[in-house]
Amino acid sequence: MWDDLLPPPHAYLVRDVAPYGPVRRPDDVYPLTLKGLLDALAEAGNRSYGCPQEVSVRNPGEPERVIRRFEDGQQIAPG
């Protein structure tokens, strides 16, 4: 029952980029599937008009890896 409240161990995360100000929204978590990736990229692009966004991959036992970054609705190089 409580497992439904925990984020999945393998996932795409969409989050505010912290150096540009306080984090205003919690991370959005998407399943590690093609549909999850497309949904995460679309959400990051939409959210990036207010604050820069990062899309990262979370796998157990590995550090999170940023795969895309968005500012003002445009994809930019991760950094």
N, C-alpha and C positions, 0 to 999 in steps of 0.2 A: 504494500500500500504506500509506504513512504518513498519507495523508489521513484514514483512518479514525480516527486518534488525535486529530486536531484538532477542536475544536468547530466547528459550522457557523457561517458568518458572520451568518446571520439566525436568531435564536433567542429563546426565552423563558428567563430565568434565575431560579432560586430560590436565594436566599442569606440567610445570617444577617445581621441588622442589627448593624453593628459597634459603635455607641455603647453597646450594652448589654453589652459584654464581648467577649472574644476570639472570633474566628470559630472555631467548633467543627467545622464541616463544610464541605467544598468545595462550590462552586456546582453545582447540578444544572442541566443544559442540556436543553431540550426544543425540538423543531422548531417553526418558526413556522407552525403549522397550527391548526385548531380543536381537534383532539384534543390537540395539544401544549399549547395554552392550558388546556384543561380538566384535563389531567394536572398541569400546573404549579400551578394554583390548588389542586387537591386536595392535592398534596404540601406546598405552603406552609402550608395549613391544619393538616395533620397535624404538620408539623415545628414549628409555632409554639407548641406546648405547652411545649417546652424553651427556646426562644429566639425572639424576634420574627423574622419573615421578611418579605422583600420579593420581589415578582415584577416583573421588569423586562424590557424589550424591547431587544434588541441588533440594530442594523442598521449595516452598514459605512458609515463616513463621518459617522455621527451619534452624539451622546452617548447613553449608555444612559438609558432613560426608565422610571422606576418607575411601574407601573400599579396595583399592589395591595400592601397591607401587611396582615399578620396578626399578632395577639397572642392567646395563649391560645385558639386555635382560631377566633377571630372576626376578620372583616375590619374594619379601621379605615381612616381617611383616610390616604393616603400623606403622608409629611412628613418 
